[in-house]
């Protein structure tokens, strides 16, 4: 017989007592209890909200079923995720601006990159000491919580949307230290990292399906980008193109809701991004489109240069014979030295970008800042500063557009204003580095509200995307995966390829004979109608496969010969860790319907077999499942 709940003796007991008090002693609680069938909790061991079966998980069991059954509840969760993303953006921005104001002695309302002058000692020492702090934190985090931190793209592509709040908080701390110290990187990766982790945690909390969990990660990222720029469409398509890898009608409501709710939170807290006002003709002259195509090509080449320079910088810093935690300090010292030339290269560059859009950079200034910013970005990331290239690529695009416009004007071939080239360059550069053409097109539209300009951005973005895909083949994120040996070209879920291994598909039972057995004896053991058997030595080592029909093709005078003479595929084997695509390739190379699975190629110990027919069947089933998920048909 169960007893009444104990009186509160500690924090868990107090939560339990308040929980039961609300649901059993108040009218609203009783209504919710009957409506959702919430039961009473008798043990403090079930109070933890972080463990499966805890009090917060046992209570909304019906709610979890409703979430899995009805997409309206998914959209409701997306609204919560979006609100959290808005809070993440506001908190990180406020904290970084406060740190900049204190460390760099800025006046209220001023941004670091918008300063015309900063004390050279501050510009040099703060990034240097910040790099040292970042290196020490990196060592401490690695010792206490070892392992690699997973970003939203990798989480959705390889891990089914599973992310760690703790690891994401570590990334955010490192991003705040990097940006606060003046590192030439942006906060957007921190926004999306923590927001997506909240989405993953909430989805896991309600035990949503794998597809819906990936959707929750996308909602978090959409909220982070939407709130950062005050651009709900850009935030939504950032999730579709870069975090989820696909767009479907069923995913639009939750992702758009998350992006809008994030912006509502930032608006309520008075932290919205300022729009850019620009006047353009209703239609552009036909010949001006050729200059836009040229700008798309130029920004693509500069974007490839940026990604390549980051890799070169990493290789150089890796070869410096110093402890790893010293490298960020060296990088910070170099970036700080560049900051003494112009503060525009410090931090992400929000204020400097506005100065560029307001016409504050002449040709020589824009060219100088462009070169220094590329150096600062590559050195910051290469030395170990944590952050992203989202806003840095926007700023580099503005500078590239300004330089491009001045060059056209010098030769008397400038059909459009310099501001148009700056804005078009901003978006097309981001397409080259980050990817997501429609994300950047909608960002330009929402920043300016100018439709003719948006068409110009689309033309340059398409050209930039085609050029990068043709010449380089990767965005910055997928390029990093490639350097790590991961074959990831987008956030489309390919984890099933790794999970569908030969070890999971193989059949463990098999028939075998020793090599010395004669063909006549093999005929008696395997009558016609059998498929095949394996030839194994006494130690169980694989030596080949024999197809039974071939036994009966031998002439009578050959029946006393050893069966090993008929063995095929003596060296063609499968390993249990091979994925389904590798298995299919092995079947094609062997031109065989069945292959043996061995423990490893050294011992050649047989542990099972696998047929090509079953492999193709499982591959087709998983492809069909993925196709239905991409179409939004996830089933009940």
KEDREN-487959 format. One line per 4 residues: number of its first residue (from 0); their letters; for each residue x, y, z of C-alpha. Coordinates in nm, 4 decimals. Example, Ala and Ser with C-alpha at 12.3 -4.5 7.8 and 13.67 -1.06 7.14 Angstrom:
BEGIN
0	AS	1.2300/-0.4500/0.7800  1.3670/-0.1060/0.7140
This chain:
BEGIN
0	XXXX	0.0000/0.0000/0.0000  0.1382/0.3415/-0.1009  0.1749/0.6060/0.1657  0.1192/0.9767/0.1370
4	XXXX	0.4090/1.1883/0.0158  0.6608/1.2805/0.2787  0.6858/1.6343/0.4088  0.9499/1.8399/0.2334
8	XXXX	1.2970/1.7873/0.3785  1.5095/1.9088/0.0890  1.4868/2.0654/-0.2563  1.3471/1.7560/-0.4259
12	XXXX	1.0966/1.7026/-0.1493  0.9778/2.0619/-0.1809  0.9266/2.0220/-0.5553  0.7342/1.6985/-0.4975
16	XXXX	0.5184/1.8582/-0.2276  0.4367/2.1631/-0.4430  0.3674/1.9373/-0.7409  0.1101/1.7297/-0.5532
20	XXXX	-0.0318/2.0362/-0.3788  -0.1036/2.2034/-0.7122  -0.2539/1.9035/-0.8902  -0.4621/1.7796/-0.5947
24	XXXX	-0.5552/2.0921/-0.3966  -0.6309/2.3560/-0.6613  -0.9179/2.3739/-0.9079  -0.6907/2.4414/-1.2051
28	XXXX	-0.4596/2.1594/-1.1019  -0.7476/1.9130/-1.0657  -0.8754/2.0052/-1.4116  -0.5303/1.9546/-1.5654
32	XXXX	-0.4863/1.6303/-1.3726  -0.8088/1.4833/-1.5079  -0.7571/1.6208/-1.8589  -0.3990/1.4944/-1.8967
36	XXXX	-0.4348/1.1962/-1.6608  -0.1501/1.3100/-1.4396  -0.0808/1.0787/-1.1513  0.0429/1.1406/-0.7993
40	XXXX	0.4137/1.1132/-0.7229  0.5067/0.9331/-0.4006  0.8855/0.9130/-0.4124  1.1488/1.1819/-0.4096
44	XXXX	1.3575/0.9597/-0.6370  1.1223/1.0579/-0.9210  1.1576/1.4310/-0.8813  1.4598/1.4892/-1.1039
48	XXXX	1.3592/1.6660/-1.4268  1.6722/1.5425/-1.6028  1.6234/1.1665/-1.5764  1.3817/0.9527/-1.7803
52	XXXX	1.0889/0.8712/-1.5569  1.1353/1.1823/-1.3422  0.8411/1.3771/-1.2084  0.8348/1.6191/-1.4985
56	XXXX	0.8475/1.3305/-1.7459  0.5907/1.1058/-1.5839  0.3407/1.3926/-1.5537  0.3065/1.4957/-1.9217
60	XXXX	0.2896/1.1433/-2.0636  -0.0314/1.2293/-2.2454  0.1240/1.5515/-2.3683  0.4121/1.3570/-2.5165
64	XXXX	0.1660/1.1386/-2.7019  -0.0121/1.4488/-2.8287  0.3163/1.5997/-2.9463  0.3987/1.2858/-3.1423
68	XXXX	0.0485/1.2697/-3.2874  -0.0262/1.6319/-3.3799  0.2040/1.8800/-3.5540  0.0294/2.1691/-3.3778
72	XXXX	0.2054/2.0655/-3.0589  0.5354/2.0493/-3.2456  0.4726/2.4080/-3.3509  0.3978/2.5000/-2.9897
76	XXXX	0.7309/2.3514/-2.8837  0.8964/2.5443/-3.1662  0.7554/2.8671/-3.0226  0.9180/2.7892/-2.6878
80	XXXX	1.2463/2.7049/-2.8585  1.2305/3.0301/-3.0543  1.1721/3.2307/-2.7374  1.4738/3.0658/-2.5759
84	XXXX	1.6796/3.1420/-2.8866  1.5806/3.5071/-2.8617  1.6962/3.5151/-2.4997  2.0251/3.3505/-2.5979
88	XXXX	2.0894/3.6165/-2.8620  2.0054/3.9044/-2.6288  2.2133/3.7704/-2.3391  2.5198/3.6997/-2.5511
92	XXXX	2.5029/4.0377/-2.7254  2.4594/4.2282/-2.3998  2.7437/4.0406/-2.2332  2.9873/4.0909/-2.5219
96	XXXX	2.9059/4.4600/-2.5548  2.9611/4.5058/-2.1819  3.2967/4.3265/-2.2017  3.4004/4.5408/-2.4993
100	XXXX	3.2973/4.8562/-2.3196  3.4998/4.7668/-2.0101  3.8096/4.6180/-2.1717  3.8455/4.8588/-2.4634
104	XXXX	3.7175/5.1677/-2.2786  3.4277/5.2312/-2.5159  3.1535/5.4834/-2.4570  2.7913/5.3710/-2.4250
108	XXXX	2.6292/5.2855/-2.7560  2.9574/5.2398/-2.9449  3.0768/4.9182/-3.1042  3.4351/4.7978/-3.1063
112	XXXX	3.4812/4.7694/-3.4826  3.3307/5.1136/-3.5380  3.5987/5.2993/-3.3435  3.8343/5.5286/-3.5308
116	XXXX	4.0983/5.4908/-3.2602  4.1711/5.2520/-2.9754  4.4629/5.2726/-2.7371  4.7319/5.0583/-2.9076
120	XXXX	4.8234/4.8866/-2.5823  4.4636/4.7819/-2.5276  4.4323/4.6701/-2.8884  4.7417/4.4516/-2.8531
124	XXXX	4.7204/4.3234/-2.4957  4.3510/4.2372/-2.4682  4.3413/3.9915/-2.7639  4.6740/3.8481/-2.6448
128	XXXX	4.5569/3.7890/-2.2876  4.2179/3.6774/-2.4160  4.3920/3.4172/-2.6312  4.5865/3.2943/-2.3284
132	XXXX	4.2645/3.2668/-2.1263  4.0993/3.0819/-2.4134  4.3884/2.8366/-2.4328  4.3794/2.7686/-2.0586
136	XXXX	4.0019/2.7209/-2.0686  4.0398/2.4836/-2.3614  4.2846/2.2669/-2.1686  4.0622/2.2716/-1.8594
140	XXXX	3.7470/2.1838/-2.0527  3.9256/1.9021/-2.2346  4.0530/1.7497/-1.9103  3.7214/1.7793/-1.7256
144	XXXX	3.4854/1.7051/-2.0158  3.6848/1.5335/-2.2919  3.5425/1.4791/-2.6361  3.4672/1.6791/-2.9463
148	XXXX	3.1838/1.9324/-2.9426  2.9123/1.8644/-3.2011  2.7609/2.1546/-3.3951  2.4022/2.1590/-3.5314
152	XXXX	2.5016/2.0576/-3.8847  2.6906/1.7507/-3.7662  2.4214/1.6699/-3.5109  2.1536/1.6556/-3.7782
156	XXXX	2.3691/1.4825/-4.0382  2.5243/1.2107/-3.8215  2.3578/1.1987/-3.4806  1.9863/1.2290/-3.5496
160	XXXX	1.9641/1.5746/-3.3886  2.1156/1.4782/-3.0533  2.3151/1.7614/-2.8957  2.4584/1.8244/-2.5509
164	XXXX	2.3608/2.1321/-2.3503  2.6840/2.1091/-2.1525  2.9047/2.0919/-2.4605  2.7087/2.3751/-2.6203
168	XXXX	2.7578/2.5924/-2.3115  3.1306/2.5230/-2.3359  3.1251/2.6378/-2.6991  2.9323/2.9510/-2.5994
172	XXXX	3.1817/3.0352/-2.3243  3.4704/2.9950/-2.5676  3.2879/3.2066/-2.8262  3.2206/3.4816/-2.5718
176	XXXX	3.5842/3.4866/-2.4615  3.7038/3.4904/-2.8235  3.4735/3.7699/-2.9346  3.5004/3.9634/-2.6096
180	XXXX	3.8781/3.9715/-2.6428  3.8502/4.1152/-2.9932  3.8990/3.7976/-3.1969  3.7954/3.8517/-3.5567
184	XXXX	3.5046/3.6083/-3.5505  3.1292/3.6343/-3.4959  2.8828/3.5298/-3.2300  2.6389/3.3655/-3.4697
188	XXXX	2.7871/3.0192/-3.4223  2.7279/3.0585/-3.0485  2.3705/3.1717/-3.1102  2.2894/2.8702/-3.3230
192	XXXX	2.4876/2.6257/-3.1085  2.3071/2.6927/-2.7810  1.9677/2.7597/-2.9399  1.9849/2.4352/-3.1368
196	XXXX	2.0966/2.2497/-2.8233  1.7909/2.3811/-2.6394  1.5785/2.2585/-2.9284  1.7442/1.9176/-2.9155
200	XXXX	1.6985/1.8953/-2.5396  1.3307/1.9900/-2.5535  1.2690/1.7442/-2.8359  1.4469/1.4701/-2.6431
204	XXXX	1.2542/1.5670/-2.3304  0.9270/1.4993/-2.5107  1.0719/1.1920/-2.6827  0.9837/1.3082/-3.0313
208	XXXX	1.0689/1.1043/-3.3394  1.4085/1.1242/-3.5011  1.2833/1.3506/-3.7803  1.1093/1.5801/-3.5327
212	XXXX	1.4225/1.5971/-3.3180  1.6187/1.7164/-3.6210  1.3384/1.9640/-3.6800  1.3726/2.0956/-3.3227
216	XXXX	1.7432/2.1541/-3.3834  1.6517/2.3467/-3.6970  1.3992/2.5536/-3.5023  1.6669/2.6547/-3.2534
220	XXXX	1.9077/2.7588/-3.5273  1.6325/2.9473/-3.7118  1.5497/3.1382/-3.3951  1.9142/3.2241/-3.3356
224	XXXX	1.9761/3.3660/-3.6831  1.6332/3.5270/-3.7090  1.6806/3.7065/-3.3778  2.0371/3.8109/-3.4601
228	XXXX	1.9319/3.9943/-3.7768  1.5639/4.0635/-3.7174  1.4952/3.8539/-4.0269  1.2432/3.5701/-3.9813
232	XXXX	1.2619/3.4461/-4.3401  1.6408/3.4422/-4.3371  1.6354/3.2545/-4.0072  1.3886/2.9978/-4.1391
236	XXXX	1.5793/2.9343/-4.4606  1.9066/2.9174/-4.2694  1.7544/2.6197/-4.0909  1.6203/2.4660/-4.4118
240	XXXX	1.9356/2.5053/-4.6210  2.2155/2.4658/-4.3688  2.0866/2.2871/-4.0570  1.8226/2.0490/-4.1937
244	XXXX	1.9382/2.0230/-4.5529  1.5864/2.0213/-4.6943  1.2586/2.2106/-4.7099  0.9126/2.0609/-4.6700
248	XXXX	0.5661/2.2007/-4.6120  0.5337/2.0168/-4.2826  0.8524/2.1726/-4.1454  0.7637/2.5300/-4.2437
252	XXXX	0.5153/2.6117/-3.9609  0.7408/2.5138/-3.6678  1.0580/2.6624/-3.8157  0.8882/2.9885/-3.9112
256	XXXX	0.7174/3.0045/-3.5714  1.0494/2.9621/-3.3922  1.2104/3.2370/-3.5975  0.9207/3.4769/-3.5411
260	XXXX	0.9019/3.4081/-3.1668  1.2746/3.4701/-3.1319  1.2347/3.8081/-3.2991  0.9364/3.8923/-3.0773
264	XXXX	1.1523/3.8281/-2.7713  1.4352/4.0484/-2.8978  1.1831/4.3189/-2.9897  1.0275/4.3060/-2.6438
268	XXXX	1.3752/4.3479/-2.4945  1.4613/4.6285/-2.7421  1.7458/4.4474/-2.9138  1.6298/4.4402/-3.2758
272	XXXX	1.8619/4.4885/-3.5734  1.8338/4.8207/-3.7568  1.7154/4.8046/-4.1205  1.9144/4.9432/-4.4133
276	XXXX	1.7319/5.1989/-4.6264  1.8357/5.2179/-4.9907  1.6710/5.3651/-5.2969  1.7078/5.1846/-5.6293
280	XXXX	1.5276/5.2121/-5.9631  1.2271/4.9865/-6.0124  1.4162/4.8031/-6.2853  1.7891/4.7720/-6.3408
284	XXXX	1.9340/4.8323/-6.6879  2.0023/4.5097/-6.8717  2.3782/4.5635/-6.8951  2.4000/4.6103/-6.5161
288	XXXX	2.3283/4.2405/-6.4668  2.6636/4.1556/-6.6252  2.8371/4.3566/-6.3541  2.6356/4.1681/-6.0898
292	XXXX	2.7390/3.8350/-6.2408  3.0986/3.9558/-6.2285  3.0581/4.0522/-5.8629  2.9232/3.7062/-5.7851
296	XXXX	3.2312/3.5538/-5.9472  3.4678/3.7842/-5.7568  3.3065/3.7190/-5.4188  3.3207/3.3447/-5.4845
300	XXXX	3.6942/3.3645/-5.5476  3.7494/3.5773/-5.2371  3.5363/3.3341/-5.0350  3.7471/3.0404/-5.1528
304	XXXX	4.0569/3.2401/-5.0570  3.9158/3.2942/-4.7065  3.8415/2.9239/-4.6533  4.1804/2.8231/-4.7916
308	XXXX	4.3613/3.0804/-4.5765  4.1956/2.9450/-4.2611  4.3268/2.5971/-4.3421  4.6762/2.7291/-4.4133
312	XXXX	4.6700/2.9261/-4.0884  4.5707/2.6169/-3.8909  4.8541/2.4169/-4.0440  5.1063/2.6898/-3.9655
316	XXXX	4.9958/2.7232/-3.6029  4.9933/2.3459/-3.5648  5.3608/2.3342/-3.6617  5.4698/2.6016/-3.4136
320	XXXX	5.6679/2.4167/-3.1418  5.4758/2.5518/-2.8435  5.2092/2.3995/-2.6154  4.8625/2.4038/-2.7659
324	XXXX	4.7207/2.6499/-2.5131  4.9840/2.9093/-2.6170  4.8718/2.9190/-2.9807  4.5584/3.1316/-2.9197
328	XXXX	4.7772/3.3816/-2.7346  5.0099/3.4076/-3.0354  4.7115/3.4464/-3.2656  4.5618/3.7087/-3.0358
332	XXXX	4.8869/3.9046/-3.0398  4.8885/3.9080/-3.4209  4.5208/4.0067/-3.4431  4.5781/4.2748/-3.1795
336	XXXX	4.8657/4.4111/-3.3855  4.6377/4.4300/-3.6888  4.3852/4.6084/-3.4669  4.6361/4.8838/-3.4009
340	XXXX	4.6243/4.9615/-3.7735  4.2436/4.9724/-3.7817  3.9938/4.8589/-3.5150  3.7604/4.7520/-3.7981
344	XXXX	3.9278/4.4094/-3.8019  3.8491/4.3415/-3.4358  3.5461/4.1402/-3.3267  3.2754/4.0452/-3.5771
348	XXXX	3.2502/4.3854/-3.7452  2.8896/4.4976/-3.6928  2.9682/4.8685/-3.6694  3.2298/4.8544/-3.9441
352	XXXX	2.9749/4.6939/-4.1764  2.7326/4.9799/-4.1093  3.0085/5.2293/-4.1817  3.0712/5.0555/-4.5124
356	XXXX	2.7029/5.0637/-4.6055  2.6914/5.4327/-4.5157  2.9723/5.5037/-4.7626  3.2397/5.5522/-4.4986
360	XXXX	3.5112/5.3510/-4.6779  3.7029/5.4896/-4.9737  3.8707/5.2570/-5.2212  4.2104/5.2409/-5.0507
364	XXXX	4.0558/5.2094/-4.7037  3.8172/4.9345/-4.8130  4.0969/4.7418/-4.9852  4.3245/4.7721/-4.6799
368	XXXX	4.0515/4.6630/-4.4383  3.9563/4.3741/-4.6704  4.3111/4.2362/-4.6705  4.3573/4.2879/-4.2957
372	XXXX	4.0185/4.1342/-4.2150  4.0974/3.8202/-4.4155  4.4269/3.7908/-4.2280  4.2590/3.8520/-3.8920
376	XXXX	3.9839/3.5967/-3.9586  4.2230/3.3246/-4.0747  4.4634/3.3863/-3.7848  4.1834/3.3955/-3.5271
380	XXXX	4.0321/3.0642/-3.6324  4.3647/2.9055/-3.7197  4.5134/2.9797/-3.3779  4.2161/2.8377/-3.1896
384	XXXX	3.9730/3.1237/-3.1316  3.6170/2.9936/-3.1229  3.3493/3.1474/-3.3418  3.1968/3.1503/-3.6860
388	XXXX	3.2340/3.3233/-4.0195  2.8716/3.4255/-4.0695  2.9014/3.7952/-3.9940  3.2663/3.8104/-4.0947
392	XXXX	3.1657/3.6912/-4.4418  2.8962/3.9595/-4.4595  3.1504/4.2286/-4.3717  3.4043/4.0912/-4.6188
396	XXXX	3.1333/4.0936/-4.8838  3.0554/4.4599/-4.8192  3.4246/4.5475/-4.8519  3.4577/4.3407/-5.1702
400	XXXX	3.1515/4.5107/-5.3185  3.2900/4.8551/-5.2378  3.6256/4.7747/-5.3988  3.4516/4.6201/-5.7009
404	XXXX	3.2283/4.9247/-5.7462  3.5245/5.1634/-5.7303  3.7140/4.9613/-5.9905  3.4142/4.9711/-6.2264
408	XXXX	3.3805/5.3449/-6.1678  3.7497/5.3972/-6.2464  3.6973/5.2399/-6.5891  3.3667/5.4216/-6.6396
412	XXXX	3.1613/5.1006/-6.6215  2.9596/5.1473/-6.3017  2.5882/5.1180/-6.3920  2.4753/5.0980/-6.0269
416	XXXX	2.5554/5.2815/-5.7052  2.8342/5.1731/-5.4738  2.5830/5.0869/-5.1997  2.4100/4.8389/-5.4316
420	XXXX	2.7392/4.6628/-5.4975  2.8158/4.6619/-5.1248  2.4848/4.4960/-5.0367  2.4993/4.2508/-5.3255
424	XXXX	2.8587/4.1663/-5.2352  2.7553/4.1149/-4.8739  2.5051/3.8445/-4.9630  2.7031/3.6741/-5.2386
428	XXXX	3.0138/3.6508/-5.0184  2.8083/3.4877/-4.7433  2.6737/3.2407/-5.0006  3.0300/3.1547/-5.1007
432	XXXX	3.1535/3.0976/-4.7446  2.8460/2.9870/-4.5505  2.6214/2.8504/-4.8250  2.2457/2.8970/-4.8317
436	XXXX	2.1638/3.1195/-5.1323  1.7998/3.1717/-5.0368  1.9008/3.2549/-4.6802  2.1128/3.5437/-4.7997
440	XXXX	1.8567/3.6560/-5.0565  1.5901/3.6824/-4.7876  1.8376/3.8499/-4.5523  1.8955/4.1227/-4.8101
444	XXXX	1.5203/4.1578/-4.8658  1.4441/4.1858/-4.4943  1.7321/4.4249/-4.4279  1.6344/4.6637/-4.7068
448	XXXX	1.2727/4.5885/-4.8010  1.3833/4.6502/-5.1601  1.2602/4.3986/-5.4185  1.4716/4.5114/-5.7192
452	XXXX	1.7815/4.4848/-5.5025  1.6731/4.1358/-5.3961  1.6654/4.0271/-5.7607  2.0173/4.1621/-5.8026
456	XXXX	2.1278/3.9705/-5.4930  1.9722/3.6516/-5.6312  2.1690/3.6806/-5.9556  2.5002/3.7322/-5.7764
460	XXXX	2.4212/3.4624/-5.5186  2.3512/3.2036/-5.7881  2.6759/3.2902/-5.9650  2.8703/3.2758/-5.6395
464	XXXX	2.7202/2.9409/-5.5415  2.7866/2.7848/-5.8826  3.1461/2.9069/-5.8853  3.2265/2.7768/-5.5373
468	XXXX	3.0644/2.4410/-5.6063  3.2530/2.4112/-5.9333  3.5966/2.5231/-5.8147  3.5962/2.4274/-5.4465
472	XXXX	3.3021/2.1994/-5.3781  3.2427/2.2903/-5.0134  3.1064/2.5577/-4.7848  3.3141/2.6496/-4.4806
476	XXXX	3.1283/2.4040/-4.2552  3.1443/2.1103/-4.4959  3.5066/2.1945/-4.5776  3.5907/2.1514/-4.2096
480	XXXX	3.4175/1.8126/-4.2122  3.6151/1.7160/-4.5218  3.9451/1.8030/-4.3519  3.8405/1.5793/-4.0633
484	XXXX	3.7726/1.2917/-4.3020  3.3928/1.3159/-4.2842  3.2075/1.2866/-4.6142  2.9341/1.5384/-4.5292
488	XXXX	2.8135/1.7782/-4.7987  2.4991/1.9006/-4.6180  2.2912/1.8474/-4.3048  2.0744/1.5809/-4.4697
492	XXXX	2.0511/1.2846/-4.2327  2.3079/1.0286/-4.3480  2.3646/0.8680/-4.0095  2.1563/0.5676/-4.1159
496	XXXX	2.4314/0.4832/-4.3646  2.6744/0.4402/-4.0772  2.4272/0.2597/-3.8556  2.3225/0.0158/-4.1289
500	XXXX	2.6379/-0.1936/-4.1117  2.7251/-0.5396/-4.2340  2.7289/-0.6564/-3.8729  2.3632/-0.5578/-3.8345
504	XXXX	2.2505/-0.7086/-4.1652  2.4489/-1.0329/-4.1787  2.3108/-1.3796/-4.1173  2.5101/-1.5621/-3.8507
508	XXXX	2.4214/-1.9183/-3.9511  2.6166/-2.0744/-4.2392  2.7272/-2.4127/-4.3832  3.0906/-2.5060/-4.4302
512	XXXX	3.3246/-2.7887/-4.5355  3.6979/-2.8373/-4.5031  3.9207/-2.7956/-4.8114  4.0128/-3.1668/-4.8189
516	XXXX	3.6545/-3.2865/-4.8669  3.6010/-3.4359/-5.2124  3.3453/-3.3158/-5.4624  3.1577/-3.6453/-5.4262
520	XXXX	3.1307/-3.6015/-5.0495  3.0191/-3.2429/-5.0994  2.7442/-3.3621/-5.3357  2.6141/-3.5994/-5.0696
524	XXXX	2.6198/-3.3200/-4.8088  2.4555/-3.0590/-5.0325  2.1945/-3.1876/-5.2809  2.0703/-2.9779/-5.5689
528	XXXX	1.8500/-2.6988/-5.4413  2.1065/-2.5776/-5.1910  2.2707/-2.2428/-5.2559  2.6309/-2.2363/-5.1400
532	XXXX	2.8693/-2.3282/-4.8613  3.1976/-2.1919/-4.7323  3.5312/-2.3679/-4.7380  3.6998/-2.3332/-4.3988
536	XXXX	4.0245/-2.4714/-4.2661  4.0370/-2.6514/-3.9326  4.1118/-2.3271/-3.7484  3.8037/-2.1724/-3.9067
540	XXXX	3.9981/-1.9596/-4.1537  3.8044/-1.8739/-4.4676  3.9462/-2.0000/-4.7964  3.6572/-1.9532/-5.0386
544	XXXX	3.2934/-2.0053/-5.1294  3.1491/-2.2871/-5.3418  2.8172/-2.2620/-5.5248  2.6296/-2.5956/-5.5074
548	XXXX	2.5150/-2.6003/-5.8745  2.8814/-2.6000/-5.9787  2.9345/-2.9265/-5.7877  2.7020/-3.1013/-6.0295
552	XXXX	2.8734/-2.9641/-6.3395  3.1870/-3.1683/-6.2721  3.2513/-3.4876/-6.4681  3.2474/-3.8242/-6.2907
556	XXXX	3.6253/-3.8681/-6.3161  3.6741/-3.5415/-6.1206  3.4553/-3.6321/-5.8233  3.7523/-3.7336/-5.6080
560	XXXX	3.9208/-3.3979/-5.6431  3.9104/-3.1629/-5.3392  3.6223/-2.9218/-5.3236  3.8652/-2.6347/-5.2649
564	XXXX	3.9360/-2.6358/-5.6396  3.5871/-2.4928/-5.6952  3.6229/-2.2187/-5.4329  3.5604/-1.8624/-5.5462
568	XXXX	3.6119/-1.5182/-5.3913  3.8996/-1.6401/-5.1810  4.0028/-1.2817/-5.1014  3.6671/-1.1020/-5.1323
572	XXXX	3.5208/-1.0681/-4.7841  3.3074/-0.8275/-4.5836  3.3926/-0.6798/-4.2453  3.1229/-0.6209/-3.9799
576	XXXX	3.1991/-0.2488/-3.9527  3.1436/-0.1824/-4.3238  2.8399/0.0322/-4.4003  2.5766/-0.0579/-4.6553
580	XXXX	2.7312/0.1456/-4.9380  3.0681/-0.0214/-4.8882  2.8957/-0.3602/-4.8881  2.7171/-0.2849/-5.2167
584	XXXX	3.0481/-0.1773/-5.3711  3.2074/-0.5027/-5.2522  2.9298/-0.7088/-5.4140  2.9769/-0.5226/-5.7419
588	XXXX	3.3533/-0.5759/-5.7351  3.3194/-0.9468/-5.6524  3.0320/-1.0020/-5.8991  2.8841/-1.2352/-5.6407
592	XXXX	2.5386/-1.2815/-5.4902  2.6720/-1.3663/-5.1459  2.9862/-1.2820/-4.9512  3.1275/-1.4077/-4.6272
596	XXXX	3.1661/-1.1797/-4.3229  3.4937/-1.2245/-4.1337  3.5973/-1.0901/-3.7963  3.9037/-0.9212/-3.9452
600	XXXX	4.1304/-0.9707/-4.2435  4.4192/-1.0976/-4.0323  4.2482/-1.4026/-3.8820  3.9815/-1.4458/-4.1548
604	XXXX	3.7527/-1.6062/-3.8962  3.4024/-1.6371/-4.0432  3.1201/-1.4892/-3.8332  2.8381/-1.4839/-4.0882
608	XXXX	2.7281/-1.4162/-4.4438  2.5358/-1.1519/-4.6338  2.3494/-1.1622/-4.9642  2.3407/-0.8832/-5.2170
612	XXXX	1.9624/-0.9118/-5.2459  1.9054/-0.8458/-4.8748  2.1599/-0.5634/-4.8736  1.9859/-0.3855/-5.1611
616	XXXX	1.6492/-0.4419/-4.9958  1.7590/-0.2790/-4.6679  1.9265/0.0048/-4.8564  1.6090/0.0673/-5.0561
620	XXXX	1.3954/0.0629/-4.7410  1.6138/0.3213/-4.5689  1.6235/0.5406/-4.8784  1.2454/0.5299/-4.9006
624	XXXX	1.2167/0.6158/-4.5326  1.4498/0.9125/-4.5790  1.2574/1.0263/-4.8856  0.9302/1.0204/-4.6918
628	XXXX	1.0880/1.2160/-4.4075  1.2184/1.4789/-4.6478  0.8693/1.5083/-4.7926  0.7252/1.5530/-4.4444
632	XXXX	0.5479/1.2171/-4.4437  0.6808/1.0865/-4.1124  0.3791/0.8734/-4.0323  0.1950/0.8299/-3.7041
